[in-house]
Amino acid sequence: MIHYTVFKVFLWLPRFHLQHYLQEVLQEYKEGIGKFIGMPESILYCSLQDPAVCSPHGYNSKKAVSIWNNRGRKELTASKFMDIQKAIQPDWFQCLADGDTISGDISRKKARKSVDRSLCFLDECLQLQENSPELKQSLMIGVIEGGDVLEERLRSARETAKRPVAGFLLDAFQGNTMTKETKLELLTSVTAELPEDKPRLIHGIGKPDEVLECIKRGIDIFDSCFPYQVTERHCALSFSYDYQLNPESADIKEDGKTEVRKDDEKTKDETCSEAQEKTSFEIHLREIKYQDDFNPLVNGCSCYCCQNHSRAYIHHLVMTKELLAYVLLMMHNFQHYFSFFSSIRNALKEDKLDQLSKIISRQAL
């Protein structure tokens, strides 16, 4: 997967996938995963969990954090966690933390525990890093926890900022357990406590309108799980990010062409079986109307899929459960998302982020 920042691109390695499959090999190899996979010049970031996958809750303790893969649950102590980092030798890595605060009924006591445990893990990992020659070039990212309890979020931010970390991950904002207003209030308050000269990361926030709201509140780096999730539900990203348009009159149709909006009401697609997940920034290729639609996914898109195939062909692949459907949709969705972030960078340079936000917000449900 790829990490996006306003400034550059990262290769992102969800750490738990590597624990059992590559740790022993990399320990024997001794030169890190970057060189091992033939990408020594890439900036490699290693996270604790995969934000695109929901993990079970309630399994962390004072001494260990539970991670999940296709072999089940595994417990990571700080020592085991750092041994994995020494084998991988990433450029950046998220510190071990108790991020089990995503479910909707987090108490103040649970939030306080998550902060206390995460700070203890951070101190232990920093000590282990100091004594690890293999990690002299690796940068540790401190993790801000506390659920939706503002007091605990602020305490986590202040205490983590006192430690010698290279940046900050604002954790446990993914999912729908918090209202949008609560998320934005917490982000505004927390980022105000963090130094501006160190990057702020966030996981699991990918919708274009939410990304822009986060950027306005000081977030620098986002993950790419959103286009992956869009692909998994057989959808294609289709939204305008041209901030040169007039935000008061411009909108985007499903064919990717810009038009003047005639009314402010958007209609929801009742035929979509995944309507609760599907956002207004994508089209669902399972719908029967695409059976005879020979337009590209998005007119004007330069991706391989749009240049060579039609919506009708992708619809056929989806309905016949061909693996190629995912391949082509992923190619399109990542390029469309890449281009959106390129537009963000340009808008920031030209001081037109507000105009881009208006264009995006008019396409959000």
N, C-alpha and C positions, 0 to 999 in steps of 0.2 A: 504494500500500500504506500501511498504518497502523503507526505505532510505538506501543507501549504502554509506559507507565511506571507505577509505583505511584501517581504523582501526576497526570499529565495525558497528553493524546493528541497525537501528532505526525503530520504528513503526511510520508511517507518517499519520497524520489525516488532509486531506484537510478541513480547518475550515468551509467553507461555507456550507458543507453538514450538519453540526451540529447545525447551528444557530437556525433554527426554530424547529428542531425535538428533540433536547436534552437540550437546554439551560435551560428551566424552570425546567426540571427534575433534572439536575445537580445542579442548584442553591438550590433546596430543599435538594438534597443528601449531598452537602457540602464537599465531600471528593475527588472530581476530577474524571475525566473520566478513569484514569488508574485503580483505584480500582473498579470503576463502571463496567468496561468490563472484570474484572478478570485478568488484566495484570499489577499489581502494580509495578512489577520489570522492566518493559519495559521502555525504553527511548522514550517518546512521543514528537513528533515534530508536531506543528500545523502551516500550511501555510495559506496564505490569499486566494489564488486561486488554482485551480487544473490545473497544466500545461498540463495535457492530454486533456483538454477541451479548445477550443477557445472561448473566451468571446468577446462580442461586444465592440467596441472602442468608445471613445468620451463622456463618461458619468461621469467622475470624476470631482470634483470641489475642491475649496480651503478647504472646510469644511468636505467633505465626499468622500469616495471611493465606487464605485458601485460594487456589487458582484451579481452573477447570479446563480440561481438554477431552479428547475422545477416549481417554483412558480413565476418566473420572476425576475425582478431587485429589489435589496434592497440596500439602502444607509447606509454606516457605517461611523459614526463619530468616532473620537478617543475614546470618552467616551463609545459609544456602543461597539466598538471593545474590549476595555479593560474589559467591563462587561462580555463579552463572555469568555475572557481569565480567568477571576476570577472564572467563573463557571466550565470551563474545567480543569484548573490548570495543564497545560502541563509542561513538563520539559524544552522544548525549544519552542519558538514561533516566527514566523516572524512578525516584526512590521508592522503596517499599512503603506502603501506606494502607491504612484501614479505610477503604473507600466504600464500605458497606452501608451507605446512607441514601441509596437511591429509592428504596421502597417508600411508599406514601405515608407511613405512620411512624416516622422517626421521632423519638422523644428527645427532650433536651438532654437527658442523661446519656442516651445513645450518641448524640452529637458530641457531647463532651468526651465520651470514651474514644470516639473516632479521632478526635484531635489529640488527646493524650497519647494514644497508641502510636499515631503517626509521627508525633514529635520524638517519641522514644525510638522508633524505628529509624528516623532520620539521624539522630545523634549516633546510634550504633553503626549505621551505614557509613556515615562520615568518618568515624574512627577506623572502620575497616578499610575504607578507601585510602586513608592516609598511610596505612601500612601495606598497601598493595601496589608494587611497582607496575603491574600490568595495567592499572587504571590511572596512571599519572596524567595521561592525555585525555581521559574521559571526564565529561562534565555532568554533575548530578543535578537533576531537576527536583526541587522541593515541591511537596504536594500540599495544597490547601484543602482541608476537609472541614466538616462541621454541618453537613446537611443543609437544611433550610433555616437553621438557627443563626441569626445574624451575629449575635454575641460570640458564638463559637467560631464562626467563619472569620471574624475580625481577630480573635485571639490566635487562630491558626496562622493567619497572614502575618501578624506582627511577630510572632515567635519564629516562624519559618524565615522571615526576612532577616532575622538576627544571625542566622546560620550562614556559613560560606557556600551557599548554593549558586548555581549558574543561571537559574531561571525558576519559574513557578508554573506548576500545573494546577489549574482550578478544576478540581475533580468533582464527580458525581452530579453534574448538571445535565447529563443525557437523560433521555426518557421524558415522560409526561407527568411525573409525580408532582412537580412544581408547576405553578402557573407561570406564564410568561412574565407577568409583572413581578413575581417573586424572584425569578431568575435575574431579571435585569436590575432589580434593586440590590440584590446580593452582589452581582458583578460590579456595579458602580461603587458600592461601599468597599469591597475587598480590593479592587485595583487601586483605590485611593491610598491604601496602606502599603502598596508594593513599590519598590524603587523603579524609576522609569528607565534605568539603564540596563535592566535585565528583562529578557523576553517572558511573556505570559502565554501559556498554552492552555487550550481547552479541548476536551474530548467529547465526541458525540453530538456536537452542534454543527449542522451542515446545511439546513435550509437557507436559501439565499437571504431572506429577510432577517433571520436570526443571526446569520454571520455578520451582516452589516451592523446590526444592533450591538453585537459584541465588539466589533472593531471600534465603534464610537466610544465604547467603555474601556478601551485600552488593551484588548486581546490582540496578540500578534500572530499566533500560529494555530491552525485548525487541521483536523485530520480529514481523511477522504472517505469515511465510511458512508456518507450520504449517497454518492453516485453508485457505490456498491449495493446499498440497500434498494435504491431505485431499480437497479438491474435485476436484483433478486425477485422483485415483484413484477417483472416483465414490463417495465416502463422505460420511457426515454425522456431525458430532460429536454424541455422545450420552453425556454423563457428568454426574454430580451434583457440584455445588460448594456445596451447602448445608451450611455448617459448623455449623449448629444441630443437625444430626442426630447421633445417637449413633454415633461412628466405629467402635465395636466390633461393632455389629449391623446397620448400614445399608449397603446397596449399591444399585446402580441396574440395572434390567433394560433390555433393548433398547427397550421401549416408553416409556422415560423415567420410569417410576414407581419410587418408592423402595420397597424391600421388605427384609425381614429375611433375611440370608444364612443358608442352611441348611448350607453347607459352605464350606471355604476354597479348593476347587479350581475354577479357571476352565477352561472348555473352549475350545480353539482351533477356529476355523472352518476345516475342511479344504477346504471348497468354494471358498473365496476364492482367486482366481487371483493376488492380490497379497498373500498372507498374510504374506510377509516384510516388507512395508512397512506394512500395516495395523496400527494399534495397538488396544489394548483400549478406547480412548476414542471409537471411531467404529463405525458400521455400514456395510456395503458394499451399495449399492443395486442392484448387478448380480445379486445372489443371487435365485434363482427364488422363494424363499419370500415375497418382497415383491410378487410379481405380484398377489396378492389381498389385500394388507394395506392397509386403508383408514384406518389410523391416521395421524396426522401424524408427521413425523420424530421429534419429541420431544413427548410430551403436556405441555401447559402452556406450551410455547414461544410467545412473542408475535411471532415473525418473520413476514414476509409469507408465506413458503413454508408454514410450519406452520399458519397461520391459513386458508390457502386451498387447499392441496393435500395429497394423501395420499402415502404411501410407494409405493403402486401406480402412481400417476401419474408420480412421479419415476423409478421403475423402468422404466416405459414409455419415458420420454424418454431415459434412459440407453441402453436397448437399441436404440432407433431412432436413436441418435447425434444427438439434437437439441441445438442450442446452448443452448436454454432450460434443459436439465438443469444445466449449469454455472452459469448465472445464478441459478437457484433454490437450488442447493446452496451457492453462495458467499454468498448472502444469509443463509441459515441459519447457516452455519459461522462467519461473521464475527460475527453477533449472539450466538451461543452463546459464542464466545471473548471478545467484549466483556464479556458477563455474568460470565464466569469471572474476568476481571481486576477487575471491579467488586466481586466477592465477596472477592478478595484485599485490595483496599483497605479494605473494611469489616472484614475479619478482622484486619488490622494495627491499625486504629483501636481494635478491641475486644480486642486482645491474644489472638486466637484462631487465629493462623496454624498452630499445631501441630495444632489440631483439624481445620482444613481439610486439612492435609497428610495426616492419617490417613484422612480420607474419600477423598481422591484416591488415596493409595497402595493402598487396598483394591480400587481399580478398575484398577490397573496390572498388567500381566502380568509 
